[in-house]
Amino acid sequence: MPLSSADLDEVGALYGDDAVMEFVDGGVRTREQTKSALAAAERCWRAEGWGLWVIRDATTGGLIGEAGLQHLFDVDGAPTDFGFTVARRFWDQGYATEAGHVILQDAWDRYSGDLIHAVTDPENSRSDGVLHKLGFRLVEDRLIHGKTMNLWEIQRTR
């Protein structure tokens, strides 16, 4: 299901966790910042037909995290970014990889480009591992927002 303002309380808790947000650009988000991010996600879905998905536990319906595509306006040559944020209690259980496979499969149906990028902090080995499992390849280190980051890409296969 697309991420929306209806998810504010749960996503606010996710984005408010220091450990979860350690490697996310901008770090921990306030409730107002989260509200703004959810509004941007909704605008992306309306404008592009793709965006961020909410990841929920099939049994309980509880929030596991979010993942999907976003615009990456400030990185030359990488206009679309795949990203994911998973609640700490679900780390190392395969949720990000499982959701990533489903979301990328859907993304290729919705997204017209041939490349999807991802950006990770070089110290975030968990995210790097997930991207590798999803088929992304590390392209280069790139200075982004004043910090050297890993730039990954995955190419459409026809």
C-alpha positions in Angstrom: 0.0 0.0 0.0 1.4 3.5 -0.8 2.8 5.4 2.1 0.4 8.2 3.1 -0.4 10.7 5.8 -2.6 8.0 7.4 0.7 6.4 8.5 1.8 9.4 10.5 1.9 8.0 14.0 3.7 4.8 13.0 6.1 6.4 10.6 6.7 9.2 13.1 7.9 6.6 15.6 10.1 4.9 12.9 11.6 8.2 11.8 12.1 9.2 15.5 14.4 6.3 16.3 18.0 7.3 16.5 19.3 3.9 15.5 17.0 3.5 12.5 17.8 7.0 11.3 21.6 6.9 12.0 22.5 6.7 8.3 19.5 8.5 6.8 20.3 12.0 5.4 19.1 14.5 7.9 18.8 11.9 10.7 15.9 11.8 13.2 12.7 13.6 12.0 10.3 15.6 14.0 6.5 15.0 13.7 6.3 18.0 11.4 9.2 16.8 9.2 7.5 13.4 9.0 4.2 15.0 8.1 6.0 16.9 5.3 7.8 13.8 4.1 4.5 11.9 3.9 2.8 14.7 2.0 5.8 14.6 -0.5 5.3 10.8 -0.8 1.6 11.3 -1.6 2.5 14.0 -4.2 5.0 11.7 -5.8 2.4 8.9 -6.2 -0.1 11.4 -7.7 2.4 12.9 -10.1 4.5 9.9 -11.1 2.4 6.8 -10.4 5.2 5.4 -8.2 6.7 6.2 -4.8 7.2 4.8 -1.3 5.3 1.8 0.0 4.4 1.0 3.6 5.7 -2.4 4.7 3.3 -4.1 7.1 3.3 -7.4 8.9 0.8 -9.7 7.1 -0.4 -11.2 10.4 -0.7 -8.2 12.7 -0.9 -5.3 10.2 1.8 -3.5 12.3 4.4 -1.3 10.5 7.7 -3.0 9.6 9.0 0.0 7.6 8.8 1.8 4.3 10.5 1.4 1.0 10.3 2.5 -2.6 11.3 5.1 -5.1 11.8 8.8 -4.6 13.1 11.7 -6.7 16.8 12.4 -6.1 17.0 16.0 -7.2 20.5 16.9 -6.1 22.6 14.0 -7.4 23.7 14.5 -11.0 22.9 11.5 -13.2 20.8 9.8 -10.5 17.2 11.2 -10.7 15.4 8.3 -9.0 16.4 6.7 -5.7 15.4 3.4 -4.1 15.5 3.5 -0.4 14.1 1.6 2.6 13.7 2.2 6.3 13.0 -0.7 8.6 12.1 -0.7 12.3 14.9 -1.9 14.5 13.1 -4.9 15.9 12.8 -6.3 12.3 16.5 -5.9 11.3 18.4 -8.9 10.0 15.2 -10.9 9.4 15.0 -10.4 5.6 12.1 -8.0 5.5 14.0 -5.3 3.6 15.2 -7.8 1.0 11.8 -9.4 0.6 10.0 -6.1 0.3 12.7 -4.7 -2.0 12.3 -7.5 -4.5 8.5 -7.0 -4.7 8.8 -3.2 -4.8 11.5 -3.2 -7.5 9.4 -5.6 -9.6 6.5 -3.3 -9.4 8.7 -0.2 -10.0 9.9 -1.5 -13.3 6.2 -1.7 -14.4 5.6 1.9 -13.3 8.9 3.7 -13.8 9.9 4.5 -17.4 13.7 4.9 -16.8 16.3 2.3 -17.3 18.3 2.9 -14.1 17.3 3.2 -10.5 19.9 4.4 -8.0 20.4 4.1 -4.3 22.6 6.1 -2.0 24.2 4.6 1.2 26.5 5.8 3.9 29.8 3.8 3.5 29.5 2.7 7.2 26.0 1.2 6.7 26.9 -2.4 5.8 23.3 -3.6 6.4 21.9 -1.4 3.6 24.8 -2.3 1.3 24.1 -6.0 1.9 20.4 -5.6 1.0 21.2 -3.6 -2.1 23.7 -6.3 -3.2 21.0 -9.0 -2.7 18.6 -7.0 -4.7 21.0 -6.9 -7.7 22.3 -3.3 -7.3 25.9 -2.7 -8.2 28.2 -0.2 -6.5 29.0 2.5 -9.1 31.2 4.9 -7.2 31.8 7.0 -4.1 30.2 10.4 -4.6 30.2 13.6 -2.5 26.6 14.2 -1.6 25.5 16.9 0.9 29.2 17.3 1.9 29.8 13.6 2.7 31.3 10.8 0.7 28.5 8.3 0.0 28.1 5.1 -2.0 26.2 5.4 -5.2 24.5 2.2 -6.4 22.5 1.4 -9.5 20.3 -1.3 -10.9 19.5 -1.5 -14.6 16.3 -2.6 -16.2 16.5 -6.0 -17.8 14.3 -6.6 -20.8 
